[in-house]
Amino acid sequence: MKKLVPVAATLLSLVVVFPILYSISASFFSFSDFTSIPARLLPANPTFQNYVRAFSESHLARFLANSLASATVGTTVRMTISIVSAYVFAFYTFKGKDILFVLLIATMLLPNDALLIENFITIRKLGLTDTYVGIISTSLLAPAHLFILRQYFKMVSKEYREAAIIEGCSDFRFLTTLLVPISQSVVITLALQSFTNIFNDYLWPLLVTNSESMRTVQVGITMLGFSENLDYGPQFAAITLLMTPILIAFILLNKKIKESVSTRFTGR
């Protein structure tokens, strides 16, 4: 039975990795490669022309810039709110704290689709359609991040904070110079998850953007239109370009992601 575990894991990994590898391969296909029978897995004559056309025949650069800006700003604001809120709930005592925390976590039970229309009406009334603020507005509060960070912060002994306060250290300095560095693995992992989720979001940016100049890349890539004549090369090239930054980030931060799962604070 134990011998079957590596085999099963390898097969499941191939199922996950195959679409990524095929997308990269197809980005170098010529038109004849897509229409060949039998279907090809590798290009007969690899060409970089698909990448050139993806940029020259569409506003892909603008779409990509919009997504990167939205994901970067949205992740920064979301993580700032989550870290500060988690710090307050972990180290401060005030009336109604537990009830407020439960209410915030309970919002996780609300499906995003159920709030979609109300959120859109609110953003439209505020005049925030076709703006970066409108795009990231629904991504700023992350109860799951708040919960995870609070649990990590609570594992740090309160004696550290008490000693820091006695020495004249402010809450901001204690948070930024001690608590966040101690929790850097989970903070980095949550930040990467936030960036990926906002970057890959499709439905909400589609609703709140009307002009092509404000479209995000996930929306814009569906507007390339090359698939109408079975010319899929530029689309696969665009998809490969979208995957590359996130794949690189996951590879570089792989160690931190593993640490976020295994790290434990003992406290003293």
Secondary structure as UniProt FT lines:
FT   TURN            2..3
FT   HELIX           4..26
FT   TURN            27..28
FT   HELIX           31..35
FT   HELIX           49..56
FT   HELIX           60..91
FT   TURN            95..96
FT   HELIX           97..106
FT   HELIX           107..109
FT   HELIX           112..125
FT   TURN            126..127
FT   TURN            129..130
FT   HELIX           132..136
FT   HELIX           137..139
FT   HELIX           143..154
FT   HELIX           158..166
FT   TURN            167..168
FT   HELIX           171..174
FT   HELIX           175..179
FT   HELIX           180..182
FT   HELIX           184..200
FT   HELIX           203..208
FT   HELIX           212..214
FT   HELIX           217..220
FT   HELIX           221..223
FT   HELIX           226..229
FT   HELIX           233..252
FT   HELIX           254..262
//
